[in-house]
């Protein structure tokens, strides 16, 4: 193994370790504890070409309240 190859492998390992440490220390965007009656769901999409989107939903923990989202508004009365 040449010196260049050894340095290249060492650099890749150091970058992988640094990325792992940074991702573990990252604070979540929203905490569930802020609203105890709702779950926070997050959808994160990255296309790999610089585009993407991040979406968050708050969903009630109560199954009956959650089911009401799927009932048409004119049927609630």
PLY file of the C-alpha trace (Angstrom):
ply
format ascii 1.0
element vertex 77
property float x
property float y
property float z
element edge 76
property int vertex1
property int vertex2
end_header
0.00 0.00 0.00
1.41 3.37 -0.92
1.56 6.42 1.31
-1.11 8.16 -0.77
-3.53 5.23 -0.43
-2.96 5.06 3.32
-3.63 8.79 3.73
-6.71 8.54 1.53
-8.16 5.71 3.63
-7.31 7.54 6.85
-9.03 10.69 5.56
-12.19 8.77 4.64
-12.31 7.12 8.07
-11.84 10.47 9.85
-14.60 12.08 7.78
-16.98 9.16 8.46
-16.35 9.38 12.21
-16.84 13.17 12.17
-20.14 12.80 10.26
-21.36 10.17 12.76
-20.54 12.38 15.77
-22.21 15.43 14.23
-25.38 13.50 13.34
-25.71 12.09 16.87
-25.38 15.52 18.48
-27.92 17.16 16.18
-31.00 18.44 18.00
-34.34 17.28 16.57
-36.35 19.94 14.77
-39.38 19.53 17.02
-39.81 17.70 20.26
-42.90 15.64 21.07
-42.80 16.95 24.63
-43.90 20.42 23.50
-47.47 19.16 23.06
-48.29 15.98 25.02
-51.56 15.36 23.14
-49.95 15.09 19.69
-47.26 13.06 17.92
-44.88 14.94 15.64
-44.19 13.15 12.36
-41.41 14.27 10.05
-40.78 13.46 6.40
-37.36 14.45 5.08
-36.54 14.00 1.39
-33.25 14.85 -0.33
-32.90 14.19 -4.04
-29.12 14.13 -3.96
-28.95 16.92 -6.53
-29.38 19.79 -4.09
-33.15 19.63 -3.88
-35.51 18.17 -1.37
-38.14 18.99 1.17
-38.88 18.68 4.85
-42.41 18.33 6.13
-43.80 18.02 9.66
-47.25 16.93 10.81
-48.84 16.99 14.24
-51.12 13.99 14.69
-53.38 13.56 17.73
-52.57 10.66 20.04
-56.25 10.00 20.70
-57.51 7.45 18.11
-61.02 8.92 18.02
-59.74 12.42 17.33
-57.39 11.04 14.67
-60.28 9.22 12.97
-62.29 12.47 12.77
-59.74 13.80 10.26
-61.00 11.26 7.73
-64.71 11.97 8.13
-66.12 14.53 5.67
-67.05 17.83 7.32
-70.76 17.58 6.40
-71.01 14.19 8.18
-69.76 15.52 11.55
-73.11 17.13 12.44
0 1
1 2
2 3
3 4
4 5
5 6
6 7
7 8
8 9
9 10
10 11
11 12
12 13
13 14
14 15
15 16
16 17
17 18
18 19
19 20
20 21
21 22
22 23
23 24
24 25
25 26
26 27
27 28
28 29
29 30
30 31
31 32
32 33
33 34
34 35
35 36
36 37
37 38
38 39
39 40
40 41
41 42
42 43
43 44
44 45
45 46
46 47
47 48
48 49
49 50
50 51
51 52
52 53
53 54
54 55
55 56
56 57
57 58
58 59
59 60
60 61
61 62
62 63
63 64
64 65
65 66
66 67
67 68
68 69
69 70
70 71
71 72
72 73
73 74
74 75
75 76
